[in-house]
Amino acid sequence: MAEPMKIRAKMDGDAADVKVLMSHPMETGQRKNEKGDLVPMHFIQSVIATHNGKLVLDAQWSQAVARNPFLGFRVKGAKAGDKITVSWTDTAGDKGSIDSVVAA
Amino acid sequence: MSAVPLAVGFLIASLGALCGSSFINPALSAQPATARSAAPLELEKPASARPWQRYKVDSQGSSWPQTQWNNFTNLANAGVSPPMHAAPAFSLPVEGDAERGRLLAYDRARGGSCVVCHIMGKTTPAQPGNVGPDLSTVGATRDDQFLFNYVYDPRIYNAKSIMPPWGAFGVYRLDEVRDIVAFLKTLKEPYAITDKNENPNTRPAPVESRDNLEPTENPAMFGLDSGREVFTRKGANGKSCAACHSAPEIAFKTWAARMPRYEPRLQRVLGVEEFITRHARATTADEMLMQSNDNVALSIYLHNLANGAGISPDLSSAGARAALANGQTLMKRKVGQLNMACVDCHTREQHANKWVRGQYLVESKGTTAHFPTWRTSRGDIWDIRKRFQWCNVSVRANELPPDAKQYGDIELALAALNKGEKINSPGIRH
């Protein structure tokens, strides 16, 4: 599987504008496959973002979030060159993480 | 990429400009190009699953209709749909249940409902279309006989109508046609839709403003990464694509823009995706059926390498010209239970740039350069053949396998129509 996350972080006024796209099926547990069997629940449960190692966002997600989730947020007080890290954990215990240096 | 191959790229570009498409760079002789020794292709087996079975769901779970429309014409079999015939005898005046007729006329589950194309008086539900005339006063201007015949089969009066023969093709039973006529007879008051976004004649055309090449916006960009990986991955015989194609950024700068192309060994048109299947079988021994994940990923990668290149199909051979002519003919063929042709909805002369309910009909020109494309409404990446299959199913015609000759001909006809349009892949569309 290719890099399962994409991130963009750049300054916008006094805040860093961060955009993240995660590649994930986000199965609700209610969808049926071609054979008519239920596809087991499998979704990102927890998302954490840090700014230079300090926690700035801690989200609990559910089945209600669509496949390939997009997350956008702003980090006030961040500066160009700072490091933003976004990580997730899903119901199967799988993890993903990506970081980016904030562009000017 | 290092500076050296870049310099080579400039050299090729400038020489290519001098010599036209006949220029062959010996360093890249493994590359297929026009007027070149033929690329290795496996020629015997089909390039997609057999027997072909329609998709049940897309990867996000959006379902495909499962009805088989064997009694109607499709792109592979002409003349199956029932011929035009007079409506069966009916008594005048037409008696029916106007309320049931109104429900039928607005029912999305049956034929898509009349409001897909018509405004129908003050009870018109949200977002009517404007492909057909406003019917708000039809009950005051048309008689029972006309209404019954027209709903049964509009071609009785108007050979050019694109309205489905609702009765003749069995979408509605005769008693249902009578109910619909009873409802139409109640429509006597003009109805002006004042909300500009609600009125299909003033509703602004949708504009796709998402940046398709921005990785955080277009999930198909994940496919581009996968494609690059498949390209460098060792195949079943230990060889990768990259083993022969060492400088893909140069070699494929315009390749996808010159596809699809007529392949004399198969005597039909190959698109990028079928080429991938057959070329991989002959070179890396990989099996990448059309519309498999690997195939679509590679197709995205190869199209993306040609981004910015103008579409320029090779129509120089007699075979290509025959395929083009056949593609153009097929685009005029009425198919399916709804009896519609590509040109009915997607040409300016007919009904392009109008609304079918909340969906906007686009012209065929300007609609191919972004494939393969992410479809937000389906949660899936579609190559152009899957788009064709969905078009077929939408007018209730059996779709063909993705490697069908007819789809190749239509793809070539669309490429000719889109000549000069710049490849911009992967796309993103609703």
Interface residues (C-beta under 8 A of the other chain):
Chain A: M1 A2 E3 P4 K6 I7 R8 K19 V20 L21 S23 P25 R31 K32 N33 E34 A66 R67 N68 F70
Chain B: K56 V57 S59 Q60 G61 E214 P215 T216 E217 P219 M221 F222 D225 S226 R228 E229 G379
